[in-house]
Amino acid sequence: MLSKYSNQQQPDIIVNTQNRCPKTADYWEQRQLSSIATFNPKGTLPENFEYVDLESVVGTSLVSHRAERRKTAPSRAQRLAQKGDIFYQTVRPYQKNNYLFSLTADNYVFSTGYAQLRPKIDNYFLFSCLQEEHFVSEVLDRSTGTSYPAINSKDLGKIHVSIPISLSEQQEIGSMFLTLDRAIALHQRSWLKPTVNKNRDILTKMVFVCVYK
């Protein structure tokens, strides 16, 4: 049985019927990242805003930000955040210092050192895809530089990721990762952290290894 999209003319899609996860309800397919997220959407910067630079995100947490005025802000302050946006650090991507913007505030502006992705699919599922080791390896293969490897947004958008065709399945998987990531944040300084991290690794292997093998 082929994907319901397989007869349509969509060159950025690779229908993946062979690498189906054994217990998923629907087929998965590989989609070019630029086809499932809008890159670097334009926005008018507010007169006053909170600026997020490359040191402001550690792991998947926003650890700092600072007040700036549009007239005197750094030239790299360009990416106006909207709830649900993903900010992918394009410099030293192996650090995986990326952030899913979950705030309702409309005055956060990120550095152009991040690629801004506005997902067209479930945002937390996509965010989990971008944190997966296979994806990071693909990014590094396309990066330039040695000490500070970096990738531009255009090349990042050409990378394919495996996604379920079913939105409900995307949401279910995204919700599982969200629950575990909240537990990791909650137990950041706790003896439970290794256990929660291990559970996340197990979930990652269950979800992604079967579609990338």
Secondary structure as GFF3:
##gff-version 3
##sequence-region A 1 213
A	DSSP	beta_strand	13	16	.	.	.	ID=ss1
A	DSSP	beta_strand	28	32	.	.	.	ID=ss2
A	DSSP	alpha_helix	33	36	.	.	.	ID=ss3
A	DSSP	beta_strand	37	39	.	.	.	ID=ss4
A	DSSP	beta_strand	48	52	.	.	.	ID=ss5
A	DSSP	beta_strand	57	58	.	.	.	ID=ss6
A	DSSP	beta_strand	61	62	.	.	.	ID=ss7
A	DSSP	beta_strand	66	69	.	.	.	ID=ss8
A	DSSP	beta_strand	77	80	.	.	.	ID=ss9
A	DSSP	beta_strand	86	89	.	.	.	ID=ss10
A	DSSP	three_ten_helix	93	95	.	.	.	ID=ss11
A	DSSP	beta_strand	99	100	.	.	.	ID=ss12
A	DSSP	beta_strand	108	111	.	.	.	ID=ss13
A	DSSP	beta_strand	114	119	.	.	.	ID=ss14
A	DSSP	alpha_helix	123	131	.	.	.	ID=ss15
A	DSSP	alpha_helix	133	141	.	.	.	ID=ss16
A	DSSP	alpha_helix	153	157	.	.	.	ID=ss17
A	DSSP	beta_strand	160	164	.	.	.	ID=ss18
A	DSSP	alpha_helix	167	186	.	.	.	ID=ss19
A	DSSP	alpha_helix	193	204	.	.	.	ID=ss20
A	DSSP	pi_helix	205	209	.	.	.	ID=ss21
A	DSSP	alpha_helix	210	212	.	.	.	ID=ss22
###
